[in-house]
Amino acid sequence: MLIQIQVALTHLTGRRRQTLVSLTGVVLGVAFFLAVSSMMRGSEKDFIKRLVDNSPHITVSDDYRRPRTQPAELRWADGAVRVSNVKPQTETRGIRGYRERLAFVESLPALRVAPLLIGSAVLTFAGREQGVTLSGIVPKVMKTISTLPEKMIKGSIDALEGDPNGIIIGTGLAEKFNLTLGRNLSVVAASGGSRAMKVVGIFRTGNALYDENQTFTLLKRSQVLFDRSNRVNRLLIQLDAPYAARDVARQIEAVIGYKAVSWVEASEDILSLLIVRNIIMYSVVSAILIVASFGIYNTLSTIVLEKTRDIAILKSIGFHARDIRLIFLFEGVIIGVIGSVFGLALGAAIMRMLSIVQLKPPGVSEKVFLPIWWGPEQFALATAFAMASCILAAYLPARRAGSVHPVEILRGAA
């Protein structure tokens, strides 16, 4: 095998210009494959991280996935019974016996859960009114499952514990009503309950709609306002392993009965779109290496044509067809290995430059960086694509070289 490698190196160094062109194609192909794919995967992971971190991994609501079975259908299970236009019983909405259900969820490993009571309310200040979503929370628990504490620009969610009539609002609402910390406003719930409340915190998420319409207060205060004593209508759950959310949601729903929706289920269309985008991205960047492989094919085909007599001599002194094929396959491997090494280095340099680029999209106040993913599997994938392209490009010339008949070549040369 050593002699085949020596012959392969002799062939490549004998045609330095063509070898250099082929090598450059592989280097650029690997570099751009790595840079483009790392940027696309980085944007995907950044998007999923924002999607996962800014929303609960699992949301349990006071709804049922399927409507309750009617007594008539239970009584005549095998009969031709169909009950329609059933008016739901008037009742106080919320998760019944939520403390027992909350205790069950808390008993599951590797997760954190927070109860919420969410409803609609109208805020009134200086003659102006604004419909908002009012969420009753337990501050110390909310901090374990939400990024809200990180989004606070004034005050903190702990201030709710010190002021039972405190309320936290977003920057959009604060700017619209010209509100600051310590200002009082009136809150009227959809149930008719009202209360004068004081602004104890202001947050900013960057989502204008959320910042203008979302507010927070103590869970006990919201229960009084919405007239739902000892009730909640949401259980927000965060997992240590977000991608296990679908299975955990099914387990929770099977036990407590209420509808449990994982972030995977809620964002299924977005995740499907990301898969399609990845297929398109890898197809495009792989095309770069396929184009580079044509240069390798051209170089090795030319060598086969020029070295036909040398190949015949090698066969006549005892080289088998497989030995000849190995020589040209080694040439493709050598180009692939050297091109991959330099391509990975160039790709890493491009990734480093892209990672420090700052962009300021129109309408955005803060600069953002391009998300670059430095996962080792991305480097391995770029190398694998390069090596596969080089070996495939070398296969046809190698096969042609192995099929050379030494007798006919040497007889013709004589």
Secondary structure, DSSP 8 states (H G I E B T S, - for coil): -HHHHHHHHHHHHHTHHHHHHHHHHHHHHHHHHHHHHHHHHHHHHHHHHHHHHTS-SEEEES--SS----HHHHHTTTS-----S--------S-TTHHHHHHHHHHSSSEEEEEEEEEEEEEEETTEEEEEEEEEE-HHHHHHH-SHHHHEEEE-TTHHHH-TTEEEEEHHHHHHHT--TT-EEEEEETTS-EEEEEEEEEE--S-HHHHHHEEEEEHHHHHHHTT-TT--SEEEEEESSGGGHHHHHHHHHHHH-S-EEEHHHHTHHHHHHHHHHHHHHHHHHHHHHHHHHHHHHHHHHHHHHHTHHHHHHHHHTT--HHHHHHHHHHHHHHHHHHHHHHHHHHHHHHHHHHHT-EE--TT-SS-EE------HHHHHHHHHHHHHHHHHHHHHHHHHHHT--HHHHHHHH-
